Amino acid sequence: MSGDTAGAQYVAEFIDGPLEGEFEHRILISGKPESRVGMVAAVDGLESLFWYDAIDEHHVNGQLRVRFRFDAGDSDPVEFDEDNND
């Protein structure tokens, strides 16, 4: 394989929900970022599926970044107890 694969990637930034503050390098599909992504993550030892929707995109140092917002209605339920978050 030849070519610049960095140009075929973007950075997904998860701004809220269970993955808040996380970043992930993802591959562009037909030259564009996804408008919706499903992410699997372990919460309290159980794997859960979380859906995120793209809300905007911008460039940082020439790299495409896309911000994603949590879709609680379509995601697996998560109970987060802020009082017991050690």
DSSP file (Angstrom, degrees, kcal/mol; ACC not computed):
  #  RESIDUE AA STRUCTURE BP1 BP2  ACC     N-H-->O    O-->H-N    N-H-->O    O-->H-N    TCO  KAPPA ALPHA  PHI   PSI    X-CA   Y-CA   Z-CA
    1    1 A M              0   0    0      0, 0.0     2,-0.3     0, 0.0     0, 0.0   0.000 360.0 360.0 360.0 133.4    0.0    0.0    0.0
    2    2 A S        +     0   0    0      2,-0.1     2,-0.1     3,-0.0     0, 0.0  -0.829 360.0  68.3-124.9 168.7    1.3    3.4   -0.8
    3    3 A G  S    S-     0   0    0     -2,-0.3     2,-1.0     2,-0.0     3,-0.1  -0.404  86.8 -58.9 111.3 170.0   -0.1    6.9   -0.2
    4    4 A D    >   +     0   0    0      1,-0.2     3,-0.7    -2,-0.1     4,-0.2  -0.776  42.4 179.7 -94.6 101.5   -0.7    9.1    2.7
    5    5 A T  G >  S+     0   0    0     -2,-1.0     3,-1.3     1,-0.2    -1,-0.2   0.726  75.1  72.6 -74.7 -20.1   -3.0    7.4    5.1
    6    6 A A  G >  S+     0   0    0      1,-0.3     3,-1.3     2,-0.2    -1,-0.2   0.856  93.1  56.1 -61.6 -33.5   -2.9   10.3    7.5
    7    7 A G  G <  S+     0   0    0     -3,-0.7    -1,-0.3     1,-0.3    -2,-0.2   0.633 101.4  58.3 -72.4 -12.7   -5.0   12.3    5.0
    8    8 A A  G <  S+     0   0    0     -3,-1.3    20,-3.5    -4,-0.2     2,-0.3   0.225  99.5  76.0 -99.0  12.8   -7.7    9.5    5.1
    9    9 A Q  E <   -A   27   0A   0     -3,-1.3    55,-0.4    18,-0.3     2,-0.3  -0.797  53.5-172.9-121.1 162.5   -8.2    9.9    8.9
   10   10 A Y  E     -A   26   0A   0     16,-2.6    16,-3.0    -2,-0.3     2,-0.6  -0.941  27.8-113.1-143.0 168.3   -9.9   12.2   11.3
   11   11 A V  E     -Ab  25  65A   0     53,-2.5    55,-2.7    -2,-0.3     2,-0.5  -0.923  22.8-150.3-107.3 122.4  -10.0   12.6   15.1
   12   12 A A  E     -Ab  24  66A   0     12,-3.3    12,-1.9    -2,-0.6     2,-0.5  -0.794  10.2-162.7 -89.7 129.6  -13.3   11.9   16.8
   13   13 A E  E     -Ab  23  67A   0     53,-2.9    55,-3.0    -2,-0.5     2,-0.7  -0.967   7.4-150.8-116.4 119.9  -13.8   13.9   20.0
   14   14 A F  E     - b   0  68A   0      8,-2.4     7,-2.7    -2,-0.5     8,-0.4  -0.815  13.2-175.8 -95.0 113.7  -16.5   12.7   22.3
   15   15 A I        +     0   0    0     53,-2.3     2,-0.3    -2,-0.7    54,-0.1   0.601  59.8   0.4 -92.3 -12.0  -17.9   15.7   24.2
   16   16 A D  S >  S+     0   0    0     52,-0.5     3,-0.6     4,-0.0    52,-0.0  -0.895  90.9  54.2-157.1-173.5  -20.3   14.1   26.6
   17   17 A G  G >  S-     0   0    0     -2,-0.3     3,-1.7     1,-0.2    35,-0.0  -0.244 108.2 -31.7  73.4-164.8  -21.8   10.8   27.8
   18   18 A P  G 3  S+     0   0    0      0, 0.0    -1,-0.2     0, 0.0    -4,-0.0   0.740 142.0  47.5 -63.0 -24.5  -19.8    7.8   29.0
   19   19 A L  G X  S+     0   0    0     -3,-0.6     3,-2.4     3,-0.1    -5,-0.3   0.174  79.1 153.9-102.6  17.6  -16.9    8.6   26.7
   20   20 A E  T <   +     0   0    0     -3,-1.7    -5,-0.2     1,-0.3     3,-0.1  -0.183  69.2  15.4 -50.6 129.9  -16.7   12.3   27.5
   21   21 A G  T 3  S+     0   0    0     -7,-2.7    -1,-0.3     1,-0.3     2,-0.2   0.379  96.4 128.9  87.2  -4.4  -13.2   13.6   26.9
   22   22 A E    <   -     0   0    0     -3,-2.4    -8,-2.4    -8,-0.4     2,-0.3  -0.544  39.9-161.6 -84.8 150.9  -12.0   10.7   24.8
   23   23 A F  E     -A   13   0A   0    -10,-0.2     2,-0.3    -2,-0.2   -10,-0.2  -0.961   7.6-176.8-127.7 147.4  -10.4   11.0   21.4
   24   24 A E  E     -A   12   0A   0    -12,-1.9   -12,-3.3    -2,-0.3     2,-0.5  -0.985  26.0-128.1-147.0 135.3  -10.1    8.4   18.7
   25   25 A H  E     -A   11   0A   0     -2,-0.3     2,-0.3   -14,-0.2   -14,-0.2  -0.709  37.4-179.1 -78.8 128.7   -8.4    8.3   15.3
   26   26 A R  E     -A   10   0A   0    -16,-3.0   -16,-2.6    -2,-0.5     2,-0.4  -0.888  27.1-109.8-129.4 159.5  -11.0    7.1   12.7
   27   27 A I  E     -A    9   0A   0     -2,-0.3   -18,-0.3   -18,-0.2     7,-0.2  -0.708  31.5-117.8 -91.4 136.4  -10.9    6.4    8.9
   28   28 A L        -     0   0    0    -20,-3.5     2,-0.6    -2,-0.4     3,-0.2  -0.504  23.1-140.0 -68.2 139.9  -12.7    8.7    6.5
   29   29 A I  B >  S-E   32   0B   0      3,-3.1     3,-1.6     1,-0.2    -1,-0.0  -0.927  82.7 -16.3-106.0 116.9  -15.5    6.8    4.6
   30   30 A S  T 3  S-     0   0    0     -2,-0.6    -1,-0.2     1,-0.3    -2,-0.0   0.854 131.1 -54.1  53.6  36.6  -15.6    7.9    0.9
   31   31 A G  T 3  S+     0   0    0      1,-0.2    -1,-0.3    -3,-0.2    -3,-0.1   0.507 122.6  94.5  81.9   4.9  -13.5   11.0    2.0
   32   32 A K  B <  S-E   29   0B   0     -3,-1.6    -3,-3.1   -24,-0.1    -1,-0.2  -0.931  74.7-112.4-130.0 151.6  -15.9   12.0    4.7
   33   33 A P        -     0   0    0      0, 0.0    -5,-0.1     0, 0.0     2,-0.1  -0.420  45.7 -94.9 -73.8 158.0  -16.2   11.5    8.5
   34   34 A E        -     0   0    0     -7,-0.2     3,-0.1     1,-0.1    -8,-0.0  -0.390  19.8-148.0 -69.0 150.3  -19.1    9.4    9.8
   35   35 A S  S    S+     0   0    0      1,-0.3    19,-2.7    18,-0.1     2,-0.3   0.620  86.5  24.1 -91.6 -15.6  -22.2   11.2   10.9
   36   36 A R  E     -C   53   0A   0     17,-0.2     2,-0.4    32,-0.1    -1,-0.3  -0.982  68.7-172.5-150.1 134.8  -23.0    8.6   13.6
   37   37 A V  E     -C   52   0A   0     15,-2.6    15,-2.7    -2,-0.3     2,-0.5  -0.979  15.4-145.3-131.3 145.2  -20.7    6.1   15.3
   38   38 A G  E     -C   51   0A   0     -2,-0.4     2,-0.4    13,-0.2    13,-0.2  -0.930  20.3-168.6-105.4 129.3  -21.4    3.2   17.7
   39   39 A M  E     -C   50   0A   0     11,-3.3    11,-3.2    -2,-0.5     2,-0.5  -0.961  12.2-148.5-122.2 134.6  -18.8    2.7   20.4
   40   40 A V  E     +C   49   0A   0     -2,-0.4     2,-0.3     9,-0.2     9,-0.2  -0.885  28.0 163.5-101.1 129.2  -18.4   -0.3   22.7
   41   41 A A  E     -C   48   0A   0      7,-2.3     7,-2.7    -2,-0.5     2,-0.5  -0.987  37.9-114.9-143.5 151.9  -17.0    0.4   26.1
   42   42 A A  E     -C   47   0A   0     -2,-0.3     2,-0.5     5,-0.2     5,-0.2  -0.774  29.3-177.2 -90.0 126.4  -16.9   -1.4   29.5
   43   43 A V  E >  S-C   46   0A   0      3,-2.9     3,-1.8    -2,-0.5    -2,-0.0  -0.989  76.5 -13.8-124.1 120.8  -18.9    0.3   32.3
   44   44 A D  T 3  S-     0   0    0     -2,-0.5    -1,-0.1     1,-0.3     3,-0.1   0.851 131.0 -54.4  53.4  36.8  -18.7   -1.4   35.7
   45   45 A G  T 3  S+     0   0    0      1,-0.2     2,-0.4     0, 0.0    -1,-0.3   0.411 117.6 108.7  83.3  -2.0  -17.2   -4.5   33.9
   46   46 A L  E <   -C   43   0A   0     -3,-1.8    -3,-2.9    -5,-0.0     2,-0.3  -0.912  69.8-123.4-111.5 134.5  -20.0   -4.8   31.4
   47   47 A E  E     -C   42   0A   0     -2,-0.4     2,-0.3    -5,-0.2    -5,-0.2  -0.571  34.8-178.0 -74.9 134.5  -19.7   -4.1   27.7
   48   48 A S  E     -C   41   0A   0     -7,-2.7    -7,-2.3    -2,-0.3     2,-0.5  -0.953  24.8-127.8-132.7 151.9  -22.2   -1.5   26.5
   49   49 A L  E     -C   40   0A   0     -2,-0.3    27,-2.9    -9,-0.2     2,-0.4  -0.889  25.3-171.0-102.8 125.3  -23.0    0.1   23.1
   50   50 A F  E     -C   39   0A   0    -11,-3.2   -11,-3.3    -2,-0.5     2,-0.4  -0.961   9.6-149.5-119.1 131.4  -23.0    3.8   23.0
   51   51 A W  E     -CD  38  71A   0     20,-0.5    20,-2.9    -2,-0.4     2,-0.4  -0.830  13.4-172.6-102.2 137.9  -24.2    5.9   20.0
   52   52 A Y  E     -CD  37  70A   0    -15,-2.7   -15,-2.6    -2,-0.4     2,-0.4  -0.983  10.3-149.9-130.6 140.5  -22.8    9.3   19.2
   53   53 A D  E     -CD  36  69A   0     16,-2.7    16,-3.0    -2,-0.4   -17,-0.2  -0.908  24.3-115.1-111.5 137.3  -23.9   11.8   16.5
   54   54 A A  E     + D   0  68A   0    -19,-2.7    14,-0.2    -2,-0.4     3,-0.1  -0.464  32.8 174.5 -67.2 136.0  -21.5   14.3   14.8
   55   55 A I  E     -     0   0A   0     12,-2.9     2,-0.3     1,-0.4    -1,-0.1   0.667  60.4 -17.7-116.0 -28.4  -22.4   17.9   15.6
   56   56 A D  E     - D   0  67A   0     11,-1.0    11,-2.4     2,-0.0    -1,-0.4  -0.983  53.0-143.3-166.3 169.2  -19.6   19.8   13.9
   57   57 A E  E     + D   0  66A   0     -2,-0.3     2,-0.3     9,-0.2     9,-0.2  -0.987  19.1 164.4-141.8 151.7  -16.1   19.6   12.5
   58   58 A H  E     - D   0  65A   0      7,-2.5     7,-3.3    -2,-0.3     2,-0.4  -0.949  33.6-106.5-155.3 169.4  -13.1   21.8   12.4
   59   59 A H  E     - D   0  64A   0     -2,-0.3     2,-0.5     5,-0.2     5,-0.2  -0.891  22.3-172.0-109.0 136.7   -9.3   21.6   11.6
   60   60 A V  E >  S- D   0  63A   0      3,-2.6     3,-2.0    -2,-0.4    -2,-0.0  -0.982  80.1 -20.5-125.9 116.4   -6.6   21.7   14.2
   61   61 A N  T 3  S-     0   0    0     -2,-0.5    -1,-0.1     1,-0.3     3,-0.1   0.877 129.3 -51.0  50.9  41.6   -3.0   22.0   12.8
   62   62 A G  T 3  S+     0   0    0      1,-0.2     2,-0.5     0, 0.0    -1,-0.3   0.456 114.9 117.7  80.7   0.7   -4.3   20.7    9.4
   63   63 A Q  E <   - D   0  60A   0     -3,-2.0    -3,-2.6   -53,-0.0     2,-0.3  -0.874  66.2-122.4-106.2 132.1   -6.0   17.7   11.0
   64   64 A L  E     - D   0  59A   0     -2,-0.5   -53,-2.5   -55,-0.4     2,-0.4  -0.535  29.3-172.0 -72.0 130.4   -9.8   17.2   10.7
   65   65 A R  E     -bD  11  58A   0     -7,-3.3    -7,-2.5    -2,-0.3     2,-0.5  -0.986   5.4-164.5-124.1 137.0  -11.6   16.9   14.1
   66   66 A V  E     -bD  12  57A   0    -55,-2.7   -53,-2.9    -2,-0.4     2,-0.4  -0.981  11.7-143.0-122.7 128.2  -15.2   16.0   14.5
   67   67 A R  E     -bD  13  56A   0    -11,-2.4   -12,-2.9    -2,-0.5   -11,-1.0  -0.764  16.7-160.6 -92.4 135.2  -17.1   16.5   17.7
   68   68 A F  E     -bD  14  54A   0    -55,-3.0   -53,-2.3    -2,-0.4   -52,-0.5  -0.936   5.0-150.5-119.5 137.8  -19.7   13.9   18.6
   69   69 A R  E     - D   0  53A   0    -16,-3.0   -16,-2.7    -2,-0.4     2,-0.1  -0.868  28.3-107.3-107.5 140.5  -22.6   14.2   21.1
   70   70 A F  E     - D   0  52A   0     -2,-0.4     2,-0.8   -18,-0.2   -18,-0.2  -0.400  19.6-151.6 -66.9 134.2  -24.0   11.2   23.1
   71   71 A D  E >>  + D   0  51A   0    -20,-2.9     4,-0.9     1,-0.2     3,-0.6  -0.835  17.1 177.8-107.4  90.2  -27.4    9.8   22.0
   72   72 A A  T 34 S+     0   0    0     -2,-0.8     3,-0.3     1,-0.2    -1,-0.2   0.817  73.4  63.1 -64.8 -32.0  -28.7    8.4   25.3
   73   73 A G  T 34 S+     0   0    0      1,-0.2    -1,-0.2    -3,-0.1    -2,-0.0   0.843 112.1  34.1 -64.3 -35.2  -32.0    7.3   23.7
   74   74 A D  T <4 S+     0   0    0     -3,-0.6    -1,-0.2   -23,-0.1    -2,-0.2   0.528 106.5  87.0 -97.0  -7.5  -30.4    4.8   21.3
   75   75 A S  S  < S-     0   0    0     -4,-0.9   -25,-0.2    -3,-0.3     3,-0.1  -0.455  91.1 -87.8 -91.4 162.5  -27.6    3.7   23.6
   76   76 A D        -     0   0    0    -27,-2.9    -1,-0.1    -2,-0.1    -2,-0.1  -0.406  58.8 -95.2 -61.4 143.8  -27.5    1.0   26.2
   77   77 A P        -     0   0    0      0, 0.0     2,-0.4     0, 0.0    -1,-0.1  -0.356  43.2-167.3 -65.8 142.6  -28.6    2.4   29.6
   78   78 A V        -     0   0    0     -3,-0.1     2,-0.6    -6,-0.1    -3,-0.0  -0.997  12.2-153.8-132.8 129.7  -25.9    3.6   31.9
   79   79 A E        -     0   0    0     -2,-0.4     2,-0.5     2,-0.0     0, 0.0  -0.916  15.2-175.4-102.9 122.9  -26.3    4.4   35.6
   80   80 A F        -     0   0    0     -2,-0.6     2,-0.9     5,-0.0     3,-0.1  -0.957   9.7-162.3-122.2 114.2  -23.7    6.9   36.7
   81   81 A D    >   -     0   0    0     -2,-0.5     3,-1.2     1,-0.2    -2,-0.0  -0.831   3.0-170.0 -98.9 103.3  -23.6    7.7   40.4
   82   82 A E  G >  S+     0   0    0     -2,-0.9     3,-1.0     1,-0.3    -1,-0.2   0.794  85.5  59.2 -64.3 -28.0  -21.6   11.0   40.8
   83   83 A D  G 3  S+     0   0    0      1,-0.3    -1,-0.3    -3,-0.1    -2,-0.0   0.728 111.4  40.8 -71.8 -20.5  -21.5   10.5   44.6
   84   84 A N  G <  S+     0   0    0     -3,-1.2     2,-1.1     1,-0.0    -1,-0.3  -0.102  78.9 123.3-119.1  34.3  -19.8    7.2   44.2
   85   85 A N    <         0   0    0     -3,-1.0    -3,-0.1     1,-0.2    -1,-0.0  -0.699 360.0 360.0 -99.2  82.4  -17.3    8.1   41.4
   86   86 A D              0   0    0     -2,-1.1    -1,-0.2     0, 0.0    -4,-0.0   0.438 360.0 360.0 -94.2 360.0  -13.9    7.3   43.0
